[in-house]
Amino acid sequence: MAEELWYWKYKLTARQPVNATTTRRTYEGVLLRIDDGFACLHPWPELGDPTLQRCLDDLRGARRWPIVRRAIRCAQEDANARFIGDELLDEIDVPDSHATLPWHDERIVESAVAKGFAQLKMKVGRDLPTEAAFLIEMGDKFPQTRWRLDFNEVTTAEQARDFLLGLPEALRARLDFVEDPCPYAEDVWKALSRETRTILAVDREAAPLSTAAGVVVVKPAVDEPWLLAEAAAGQGQQVVVTSYMEHPVGQCFAAWEAAKLNVQFPGLVGICGLQTHHIFTPCDFAERLGRWSPHFKSPGGTGLGFDDLLERLPWKRLD
C-alpha cells in the first residue's frame, strides 16, 4: 500500500549568516507527514546536499539521497511512537549540549556562560585574523570556558595550522576539538593534529574509517548514527551528535538519536550540539523547546512531540 505523503514548507530566518560557507540569512525546508509520522527535511546545498526541490522529487521516487532516507526513518520512528502513545523525549536522558555561537559577539558569549554552558562552539574560516583576535579576547575574559572550533573545510591545512599555532598555548589547551579544519585526508590530519597538539573532529566526511579524527560528529539528519557510533567505539573515538541547524522537529530527532546512542554505547557520547533554535527568529515550535540552555527540554506530546502545532499546519499533498 502506497504511503500518504504530505508536506509543509517553512522558512527560518537568522539575524546573520550562520557559518563560513554561506551568506544567506533565510533558509527553506519542509516538514513531512508520512502516514502518521512527522519529520524535517532541511537541505544545505552549501554543504553538498541536493536542493529542496530535488529532495522532494527524490522522496517521490528513488529515494537515493541520505537526507531523504533519514527523514523517512524519522517519520517511521515518530509514527510508531504515536501509534502507542509513547512520549519519546520524556522517557530517555538526552545528553547536554555546547553553545553554538551563531556570530562573534561578546554579549552572546556572556549569555552562554551565564546560562551554564561549559563548552562553546565557534564557527571560523570567514576572517581568520578577526576570529583569532575575538577568540583570544574571549578566552582571556572567560578562562574556565572550553572551546570547539568548526572550520567547515573552508581552509587549507596550512591555514588551519597557522591559525591554531597563533593562539596562546594555554588557550589551545582549552580546545575540546577542531572540526573539519580542511578536507579530510588521513596523513594530512594526523600531521595537523600532531603539530598543533589538538584533537580533530570529522563531520562532513565522517565515515567508519576516519581514523585520523579523535571525535566523530554525527548528524542524524544525514548520517546513520549506529553505523558511525559502532565504528567510533571500536577505534577509541568520541561521538558528538548535533542537529542540522534545522526546524525544531529535526532538532528533536537529533536529540532522540543522541539519547539512544547514550544508552546503546555507554560513555561514548560526549557533550552534543542539540540546541540551535536560538540562531533563528522565534516561532511557535521553537518556543516549545524553551530557553537556550545546555539541557534539552522536551516539547511535550507523543512521538517527537508538537502534536497540536503539527495538526494545525496547512499540509499539502505531495503528488
N, C-alpha and C positions, 0 to 999 in steps of 0.2 A: 504494500500500500504506500502510495507516494506521500511524502511529508507535506504538511502545510507550512509554507514559508511566508513570513511577514517581516516587514522592516519599518523602521522609523529613523529618519535622518536627523542628526543633531550637529550643532556647531559648538566648539569650545573656543573661548577667546582668552588668550594670555595677554597680560599687560606689556610683556616684552617677549622677544623670541626666546625659546626655551633651551636651545643648545647651539653649538657651533656649526651645525650642518644646515641650518635654516634661518631665514629672515622673516618667515611667516609669523603672524600672531593669531590667525584664525585657522582652526583645524576641524575638518569634517570627518564624521564616522557614522555608523548606523548601529542601532540596537536591533537585534534579530529576535524574532519569535518563531521557533521551530517546534511545531506541535505545541506542547505545553511548557517548553523550556525557553529561557531567555539567555542572550549572550551579547557581547560587544564585538564589533568589527571596526578596528581603527588603524588603518594602514599608515605607515610613514614612508612615502616614496623616497624621501631624502636618505633613508637608511636601507634602501633596496627593496622595499615592499612594492607590489603592484598597486596601481591606483585603486581608489574605492570602487569605481565602476568595473574595473577588471575583476576585483574581488567578488562583486555581486554576480557578474557573468559566470565566474568560476563556481560560485555557490549553486547556480542553476544547472551547471553541467558537470565537468570532470572532477572538480574539487581537488586540484593538484597542488594548490598553494598551501604551505603550512599554516599561514594565518587563518585561512578559511577552515581548514580541518580542525584547528584548535578552537575556533568559535563554535563549530558543530559539537565538539566534545564538551564545551562549556554548557551549551544548551541541553545536551543529553543528561549531564550530571544534575543540572538545575531541575529539569523535568522529573527525573527520578525522585529527587528530594521533595519536590512539591507534591508529587503523587501520594506520598506517605505522610505529608505534613511535617517534614523534617526541617528544622531551622539550622542549616549547616554551620553558620558562623557563630551561633550561640552555644555550640556544644564542643568546641575544639579551641585550643590555645593558638592564637596567631602570633608569630614572632614580632618583636618590636622592630621599629624602623629607624633609619637615619633620616636626617632632614635634608631633603633635596632643595638646594638653593637655586631658585629659578633665574636669578640675576645677582650681580655683585653689588650688594647694598648692605652697609653696616647695620642698618635697622633690622633687616631680616635675620642677620646673624645673631644680633642681640635677642630678637624674639625667639629664635630657635633654642638658644641656650637657656633663656628664661622658661621655656616650655619643657625643659628637661631632656632635650636631645643631646646625647653624648657624642654622636658621630654626625658630621656634616659632609654632604656630598656636593662638590662644586664642579660645574662644567667649565672646562678650559679648552683653549685652542683657537679662539677667535682673535685675541690680542694678548699674546704671551707676556710681554713686559708689564702691561697693566694688571693682568691677572696675578702675576708673581708678586707685584707690589701689594695688591689687595690681600693676597693670602698671607704674606709676611706680616702685614699690619694686623690682620685678624688673629693670626697665630700668637702675636705678642699680647694682644688685648685679652684673649681667651686661652690662657696657657693650659687649661685642663681638657680642652676640646681636641678630639681626634678628627682627622680629615680623610675624605675619599675624593680622588680626582678622576674625572672622566674626560678623556680627550676625543672620544667618538671617532678615533682613527683619522683625525684631520691633520695630524702632524707626522713628520718622519721620525725615525728612531733617534736621529741626531738632535732634532729639535726638542724632543721629549727629554732626552738625556741632559741637554744643556739647561733646560728649564728646571729639572729636578736637582741637578747639581748646583744650580744657582740659589737654591733655598738654603737657609741656615740648617746645619746638621741636626740641631735639636728639633726643628720643625719637621724635617724629613723623617725623623724617628717617630713622629706622631701621625704619619700617613698610614692608615689602615691598608690601603691598596691604591694602585694607579690603574685605572680601567682603560683598555683599548688605546694605549699610547701611540700606536701605529698599527698598520695592518699586520695580522698575526703571521709570524714566521718563527719556527722553533728556535733556531740558533740565534736570531736577532733578539728575541725576547729574553732568552737565557742570558745573553751578554748584557742587555739593558738592565735586567734585574740585578745582576752581579755588580755592575759598575755603579749603579745608583743606590744599591742596598735597599731596594723597595720590593714589595710584593706586587706582582702584576695580576690584574683580573681580566679575563676574557669574556666578552659579551657578544659582539656582532658575529664573531666566528667561533662561538662556543661549540665544542664537539667533544665526543668521548676521548679523543686523542690529543687534546690541547694541553699537553703535559708541561709546557713551559710556564703556565699560569699557576699561581697559588690559590686563586679564587675563580670559581666559575659562576658567572651571573646568569641566572635562569629567568627568562621572561615567559610565563605561561601563555601569553597571547600568541607566541610564535614557536615556543620550544616545547618538547616533550619532557616534563620535569623528571620523571622517574628515570629515563634513559641517561640524562646528564648527571643526576644525583648518584646513580649506581656507579657510573664510571668515576666520578669525583671521589666517592668513598673509597674505591679501590686504589686510588692514586694519592690519597692523603691530602686532597684539596678541600677547601671550604666552599660551601654553596651560599649564595646570596640571591634571594628571589626578589624581583622587582616588578612593579606594574609597567605598563607600556605608555604611560602618560596619556591614558585614555579616559573614557567615561567611567563614573563610579561603579557601574555594573562590572566593567572589566577589572577595576581595582579589586572588587570583591572576589572575583575568580582567582586573581593572583594571590590574594590573602588565603583563600581556601587551599590552593595548591601548596603554598608555603607551610600552612598548618599541617597538611597531610605529610609532607616530607619530614617535618619535625618529628612526627610520630614514627614514620617508617625508617628513618635514619637518625637515631638519637645522637645529638652532638654535632651533626654535620652542618646544619643551617645556622648561619650567623645572623647578625643584625641585618634586616632586609630593607627594601625600599618600596614600601607599600602605601606611603602617604604622599600622593601627588595632586590631590584635588585642589589644594590651596594655590596651585600655579595658575588656575583659571578663574574667571569671574564666577561667582556663586550661582548655583542652580538648586532646584528642589532636591535632586538626588544627592548632590554634594553635602547639603545641609544635614542629611540623614547620617553622614559619616562623622559628624561632629567637628569640633575644633581641631586644628593642626596639633598633633601630639605624637610622641613615639609609639603610643599604644593604639592598636587598631580597634575601632568601635563598630560593632555590627549595626547595619542599617535597620535590622528588625524585619521579620517576615519569614515566610517559608523559602526553602531553597537558598538562593543567594540574597533574598530579601527584596525590598522595594515593592511589595505586592500591589498596594493601592496606586502608586505612581505609574507602574507598568500597565496596569489595567486601564488607566485613563488616557494613555497615548493614542493618537490617531493612526493606528497601524495601516500600512498599505500592503496589499498582496504582491509578492514577488513572483510574477508570472514567467 
